[in-house]
Amino acid sequence: MASCVVMGASIKCSFGAAPSSLMVLPVNMTTATFMPVATTMDYVPMLNILPFGVCNSLANPTVASATAAALGVLTPMPCIPVVVAPWTPGSTNTTLTKKPALTDSSQCMCMWGGAITISSPGQSVISVK
């Protein structure tokens, strides 16, 4: 069984330098341990997924140009996540407003190549399938 993810869950990016927190608006009208529960559709950059410090991906144009300007020395630049697809996989049995609940085994991809995963679901009481 996987844990359902709530607002404040700790998330990380494989190219980010620091962890971040998942922000979940209370639009689903469902809470777990007094926090709004996330769905797979809570993937909007700068609203749900906040920056991860600096980005180390050469696929990121700002990192690539800064690295080129530094004569090939990798130069991390501020992270601005670019996520264009929902979290996958979500819960197979639990839905909130017809959207799968987000589980701690879900992940999504940043356009710059980073895999965004859930480090801590923000609660440990409620499990879903």
C-alpha positions in Angstrom: 0.0 0.0 0.0 1.2 3.5 -0.8 0.7 6.6 1.3 -1.5 9.4 0.0 0.3 12.7 -0.5 -0.9 15.9 1.1 0.1 19.6 1.0 3.6 20.2 2.3 4.9 16.8 1.1 8.7 16.9 0.4 9.6 16.5 -3.2 12.9 16.4 -5.0 14.2 16.7 -8.6 17.1 14.6 -9.9 18.7 17.8 -11.3 17.8 20.1 -8.5 20.1 21.1 -5.7 17.6 21.3 -2.9 14.3 19.7 -1.9 11.0 21.5 -2.3 7.4 21.3 -1.0 4.3 20.3 -2.8 1.6 22.9 -2.6 -2.0 21.7 -2.9 -4.9 24.0 -3.1 -8.0 22.9 -1.1 -10.1 22.5 -4.3 -10.8 18.8 -3.9 -12.5 19.4 -0.6 -10.7 16.4 0.9 -8.2 16.4 3.8 -6.0 13.9 5.5 -4.4 14.8 8.8 -5.9 18.3 8.3 -4.0 19.0 5.1 -5.5 19.0 1.5 -5.0 15.7 -0.3 -3.1 15.9 -3.7 -4.2 14.4 -7.0 -2.2 13.5 -10.1 -3.3 16.9 -11.6 -1.4 18.9 -8.9 1.6 19.3 -11.2 1.5 23.0 -12.2 4.9 24.6 -12.0 5.3 27.6 -9.6 1.8 26.8 -8.2 2.1 23.1 -7.0 5.7 22.4 -7.8 8.0 25.1 -6.5 11.7 25.5 -7.5 14.5 23.2 -6.3 17.2 25.7 -5.7 19.5 25.6 -8.7 19.3 23.4 -11.8 22.2 21.3 -13.0 20.7 20.1 -16.3 22.5 21.0 -19.5 19.1 20.6 -21.2 18.0 23.8 -19.4 18.9 26.7 -21.7 20.0 28.9 -18.9 22.4 26.3 -17.5 23.7 25.5 -21.1 24.4 29.2 -21.9 26.0 29.9 -18.5 28.1 26.8 -18.9 29.2 27.8 -22.4 30.1 31.3 -21.1 32.2 29.6 -18.4 34.1 27.7 -21.1 32.5 24.4 -20.4 32.5 24.5 -16.6 29.1 23.4 -15.4 27.4 26.5 -14.1 24.1 25.8 -12.2 21.4 28.4 -12.6 18.2 29.1 -10.7 15.6 26.3 -11.0 12.3 27.1 -12.8 10.4 23.8 -13.1 8.8 23.1 -16.5 6.4 20.2 -16.0 3.9 19.6 -18.8 2.3 16.3 -17.8 0.6 15.0 -14.7 2.1 12.8 -12.0 2.1 9.1 -12.8 1.0 6.6 -11.7 -1.7 7.8 -9.4 -3.9 5.6 -7.1 -5.8 3.0 -9.0 -8.7 2.8 -6.5 -8.9 6.2 -4.9 -10.2 9.3 -6.7 -10.9 12.8 -5.6 -13.3 14.8 -7.9 -12.7 12.1 -10.6 -8.9 12.4 -10.5 -6.6 9.7 -9.1 -5.1 10.5 -5.7 -1.4 11.2 -5.7 0.7 8.5 -4.0 4.2 8.5 -2.6 5.3 6.3 -5.5 4.2 8.8 -8.2 6.6 10.9 -10.2 6.6 13.5 -13.0 9.2 14.8 -15.4 10.6 18.3 -15.9 11.1 19.3 -19.5 14.8 19.8 -18.7 15.1 16.0 -17.9 14.7 15.9 -14.2 12.6 13.2 -12.5 10.5 14.8 -9.7 9.8 12.3 -7.0 8.1 12.4 -3.6 10.6 12.1 -0.7 8.0 12.2 2.1 4.2 12.2 1.6 3.5 14.7 4.4 1.5 12.2 6.4 1.8 8.5 7.4 -1.6 7.6 8.6 -3.7 7.1 5.4 -2.7 4.5 2.7 -4.3 4.0 -0.7 -4.0 1.5 -3.5 
